[in-house]
Amino acid sequence: MTDQPVLSLKEISKTFQKGTANENHVLKALSLDVNKGDFITIIGGNGSGKSTLLNSIAGNVLVDSGQININDDDVTKLKEERRAGRVGRVFQDPLMGTAPRMTVGENLAIALRRGQRRTLKFGSSAKEQDYFKSLLEPLGLGLENRLTAEMGLLSGGQRQSITLLMATMKRPELLLLDEHTAALDPKTAETILSLTNQIVEQEQLPTLMITHNMQDALYYGNRMIMMNRGQVVVDVSGEEKAQLTVQDVMELFQKATAGNQFSNEMLLG
Ligand SMILES: Nc1ncnc2c1ncn2[C@@H]1O[C@H](COP(=O)(O)OP(=O)(O)OP(=O)(O)O)[C@@H](O)[C@H]1O
């Protein structure tokens, strides 16, 4: 007997600006099962619907039809706030998901209290401070000494590593990463990606990660999906994925998009 999927998308569809001249059918009866232990990289051209897919899972976009289940629950009609405790998210912009005018400690305290009754005493206890230091120290960025620094004053890489900690601190059922290293310089991006991998493996977090970097899409995760015009056109995992080269990915994409002459540029974004 196979385990039940952690996330199950059944024929989800989304059209923006329905009934107008700008009507845009972005997700087209898309189905996908994410299993326990899946770290899925998502690639696809600009506008193929990658972010809309993650937005639909997180609930800040509600789908027009189809069904979304997270573990046992049908969350299709639940708003973002009602899914927040179950879904951790990191965006491209290092400031999204954090309060830039609050300190590192206060931000971490907010994440720690997610799903609990609100309290104004952010990051006040010494025990909590020690806990945050123990989380920050292994990052090797010296952040354990900057708990009282304003979040907005840190570098992009420092902020993104804290955002990642905040998104995973309460062990969500799913982790969604939307090009979370795209705004960083290559070296910092590599640091954050290896931190991501470490957290995902350590916490055994089912993860979906959008990237425009083909090498990263192939290197990270056990599974890779490719989107085109609102559908999943390639889904490879295990050994099959491990054997792929960037050239193979380009060929798969061309095959899947019927040799569209712009497909390479579209894929790389
Ligand atoms: N809230 C929205 N309202 C209207 N249109 C939207 C909205 N969100 C996305 N779209 C449109 O849906 C299409 C798909 O966008 P989406 O961001 O999902 O693509 P993507 O594959 O993530 O692209 P990229 O790689 O460029 O980030 C685009 O044409 C976009 O303009």
The ligand as an SDF file (V2000), in Angstrom:
LIG
                    3D

 31 33  0  0  0  0  0  0  0  0999 V2000
   -3.2370   37.9720   -9.5020 N   0  0  0  0  0  0  0  0  0  0  0  0
   -3.1790   37.9700  -10.8310 C   0  0  0  0  0  0  0  0  0  0  0  0
   -4.0610   38.6950  -11.5660 N   0  0  0  0  0  0  0  0  0  0  0  0
   -4.0220   38.6720  -12.9200 C   0  0  0  0  0  0  0  0  0  0  0  0
   -3.1310   37.9610  -13.6400 N   0  0  0  0  0  0  0  0  0  0  0  0
   -2.2220   37.2390  -12.9700 C   0  0  0  0  0  0  0  0  0  0  0  0
   -2.2000   37.2030  -11.5300 C   0  0  0  0  0  0  0  0  0  0  0  0
   -1.1950   36.3780  -11.1500 N   0  0  0  0  0  0  0  0  0  0  0  0
   -0.6110   35.9310  -12.2840 C   0  0  0  0  0  0  0  0  0  0  0  0
   -1.2360   36.4320  -13.3750 N   0  0  0  0  0  0  0  0  0  0  0  0
   -0.9010   36.1320  -14.7730 C   0  0  0  0  0  0  0  0  0  0  0  0
   -0.8370   34.7330  -14.9120 O   0  0  0  0  0  0  0  0  0  0  0  0
    0.1770   34.3490  -15.8150 C   0  0  0  0  0  0  0  0  0  0  0  0
    1.0820   33.3330  -15.1550 C   0  0  0  0  0  0  0  0  0  0  0  0
    1.8260   34.0060  -14.1490 O   0  0  0  0  0  0  0  0  0  0  0  0
    2.7790   33.2340  -13.1290 P   0  0  0  0  0  0  0  0  0  0  0  0
    3.3700   34.2630  -12.2680 O   0  0  0  0  0  0  0  0  0  0  0  0
    2.0410   32.1150  -12.5180 O   0  0  0  0  0  0  0  0  0  0  0  0
    3.8670   32.6340  -14.1380 O   0  0  0  0  0  0  0  0  0  0  0  0
    5.3000   32.0530  -13.8240 P   0  0  0  0  0  0  0  0  0  0  0  0
    5.3950   30.7550  -14.5510 O   0  0  0  0  0  0  0  0  0  0  0  0
    5.5510   32.0130  -12.3710 O   0  0  0  0  0  0  0  0  0  0  0  0
    6.2290   33.1180  -14.5480 O   0  0  0  0  0  0  0  0  0  0  0  0
    7.6660   33.7460  -14.1780 P   0  0  0  0  0  0  0  0  0  0  0  0
    8.6550   32.6740  -14.4680 O   0  0  0  0  0  0  0  0  0  0  0  0
    7.7720   34.8820  -15.1210 O   0  0  0  0  0  0  0  0  0  0  0  0
    7.6360   34.1640  -12.7420 O   0  0  0  0  0  0  0  0  0  0  0  0
    0.8740   35.6220  -16.2440 C   0  0  0  0  0  0  0  0  0  0  0  0
    0.3660   36.0140  -17.4860 O   0  0  0  0  0  0  0  0  0  0  0  0
    0.4920   36.6110  -15.1560 C   0  0  0  0  0  0  0  0  0  0  0  0
    0.4340   37.9160  -15.6480 O   0  0  0  0  0  0  0  0  0  0  0  0
  1  2  1  0
  2  3  1  0
  2  7  2  0
  3  4  2  0
  4  5  1  0
  5  6  2  0
  6  7  1  0
  6 10  1  0
  7  8  1  0
  8  9  2  0
  9 10  1  0
 10 11  1  0
 11 12  1  0
 11 30  1  0
 12 13  1  0
 13 14  1  0
 13 28  1  0
 14 15  1  0
 15 16  1  0
 16 17  2  0
 16 18  1  0
 16 19  1  0
 19 20  1  0
 20 21  2  0
 20 22  1  0
 20 23  1  0
 23 24  1  0
 24 25  2  0
 24 26  1  0
 24 27  1  0
 28 29  1  0
 28 30  1  0
 30 31  1  0
M  END
$$$$
